[in-house]
Structure formats: C-alpha cells, structure tokens
Amino acid sequence: MLRYWGAALLAAGTATPAAADTVVVVTARHLLDVESGRTLEDPVVVVTDGRIASVVTRGGARPDIPANARRIDLGEATILPGLIDMHVHLTSNPKYGGYTGLQFTDSFWIAQGAGNAGRTLRAGFTTVRNVGSDGYADVGLKQAIEEGWIEGPRIVPAAYALGATGGHCDETFLPPSFARTSPAMGDSPDELRKRVREQRKYGAEVIKVCATGGVFSRNTAPGVQQLREEELRAIAEEAHFWKLKTAAHAHGADGIKAAIRAGIDTIEHVSFIDAEGIALAKARGAWLGFDVYNTEYTLAEGAKNGVLPENIAKERAVGTLQRENFRAAARAGARMIYSTDAGIYPHGDNGRQFAVMVRFGLAPIDAIRSATSNAAQALGRTGDVGAIQVGRYGDIVAVEGDPTRDVTLLERPVAVIKGGERVR
Ligand code: ARG
C-alpha cells in the first residue's frame, strides 16, 4: 500500500514540473570573489533553472545568452554570494520574552515564523541553519518555502535540539504540575543515539545539542557542562553515521572542549572558550560560531519584552567575555562561521553582526567568508551554496559599494536574488 502511494505521489510530482527552462542574466559593476578576496569587474552571471551556468568577468569570453533570457542589471553594485546564517531560530520572536509567550496558541509560533523567514531572505540571507524549534516547525517552514507558498531562505533544519533532562534545551519555565518536557531529551549515550535517529526521521538535516547551560533558560548556568563527553560523542558518532553534521550550544570552557573532543562539527556561542579550547578547535578543525551581535539588543529591550531579570543578569555576565574571547580566537586564526542566534534579536537584522565581528578583530573579508565560503564548508554544502560559481544556486546579494571596506553595507543589500529570482 505504501509503495503504491509512493508511486502515485511521484507521478503527481512529475506531472507538474516546477518551472519551464528559465535563463536569468545578472550583471553588475563588481563581483567580490570571497574565496580569493579579489574584486572582479563587469560580471555577467547566467543562471539556468536556478543554478549558475556561467560566470564571466571583464576580459572573459561573452557567454551565449538566449534571446528570451530575463535580465537583472544591478548597475554600479557589487555582487557577492547569498549570505548564510548558521544559527537562527525562525519560529522564535524576541518580542515575547520570559512567560509572555504563553498567551499564544502553539501554532502561533510557526505562523509568525513564516514572516520571519521572508524578512531573513530579504536581508540577504539566502540560506540559514535553524538550530532548534518545537513541533518540527522548521521542517514545515522549509517544505512550505520549497513548495512556493511562502518566501524564505533555504533552510537546514535541526528540528528539536537534543539535551539533558532539565538542561538548557529542555522546557525549563514550568512547574511539575505543568510538566512538558522536550521530546529530544536523553540521559545516556543510547538514549541520545535514539534521539538523533528520531530527529532525522522527521526531517532534521543537522543535529543540534545543548552541551552547557545557557542564558535564556531557567535553572541553568552557561558555564556549566550538561552532557558527559561520552554522551556528546554518541550524538556526534550517530549523526555522522547518518551523514548529518552536528552543532553544539556551548558557553562554558569545559563543555566547549568536551564537544570538540567528541567530534561535534560547529561550536556555537563559545562564550568562555579558553586558550586550550581555541588550540583544540584549530587542531580538530571545529568551526566556531560566536553570536556577538545580540547582547545590546537583549540589554536594551529584554526587560520591555518580558525577559526575566535572572536571564538579563546572565546576559550581562556572558556578553563582554564572549567578545573578548572572540577577539582571541580571531587573532589565533580559528575557523569562524556566522552564527547570530536571530530570534533572540529581530529577524532581518542578521547582517548587523558583520560590524561587531570586525570591531572585535576579524578582517572584513574573513567576516564575509564566515557567512559564505566557510559556512558552506561547515554545512558540507560546497556544491550548492556559498559562492558565485558554476553549479551552485543562483543566490546573490548586491551592495552599493565595497563591503571589504565597509561591512555595514551588508546590513542593507540593494538586491537579493535566490535561485535566479529577485526577491528584493
Ligand atoms: N540562546 C543563547 C542562550 O540562551 C543566547 C545567548 C545570547 N547571548 C550572548 N551573549 N551571545 O544561551
């Protein structure tokens, strides 16, 4: 029976092909080649059926362009690859802190998440990794975007974040009589292996795990490790066995090092990383994603949004140290990815982190790489995102000026193209 339905669905799928052959030609004044760091002149990028078919710059042989091709001429602008945010929560909303979210029904979160997806895309982020959501909401958003019902970035969903009972990724705001635990908690290597399989079964394409306490949970301390190294190793091994990457929320130095030793691919927040942790990350090739933009937003707006005083106090304790440690990691040449934790601050402001990364010591081109070529590598997606190169999606952002001189230009792209379709 299942087989029968499978075949029927496939047949239905092929009966309505997504789009007829479409050729789009994008022209601009400059192209920032993020890998080499060079700016090339007079780019002509041909996108066929959503993928880049050719890229030619000044001096190169002109490509053949069919007469009916659509043109997107970006004038004097500089184009660069569509940006990638490796750490967002599209279904979270910073306006509803603490207990204020309880006024809404469960499906409210995904409904407003659809708006957040559009804002994120129009801000130039054509790919995001959604590292934790309830109810498989990120998987549903991804499906609705791919089916064309709503506008949004390409999503790499994690579904539920794994963690320890009572840890940062569990439900920590409710008393026992309102018992509601996350379905992705586990308290032994075997339980956590099973949680990996369950999340994958229902659509996770990356496994997120909470290795330490955090800022926005109750009764957890950011500096304190919450899963044993053997538990983290079981998660990393199981995920890798299924060909999935892993991401760890880790603020404290011990949890960071345990996650790196366990083989987790990207370490997020990284607030209290020490010199040993930086050296370990470099030696093991772990990617570091410091969410260094959001602290001012929380300190300025959190109380108005209902964030509890205890959570604001934790933010105060984390923000400054995290930036100092980011500076140390940047100076040491650690491998960086662009992880903002959008949802803690308003969606669509994702580009504001570039300036903070530069202020705390990262070269502008390296900040741009963290959101393009490095992010694509960390996702294992160098075949389709993160560069304006033949074979990748036609995901392109345009800015008015040189972003390697002024990264704040990335806060206000003048054009955003996803798969050859202009969305801004
Ligand atoms: N989701 C993270 C947590 O609750 C956010 C931390 C934000 N603060 C910061 N300084 N990066 O732990």
Residues whose N, C-alpha, C, O or C-beta is under 5 A from the ligand:
A	BS01	LIG	G214 V215 F216 S217 D291 T295 V318 G319 Q322
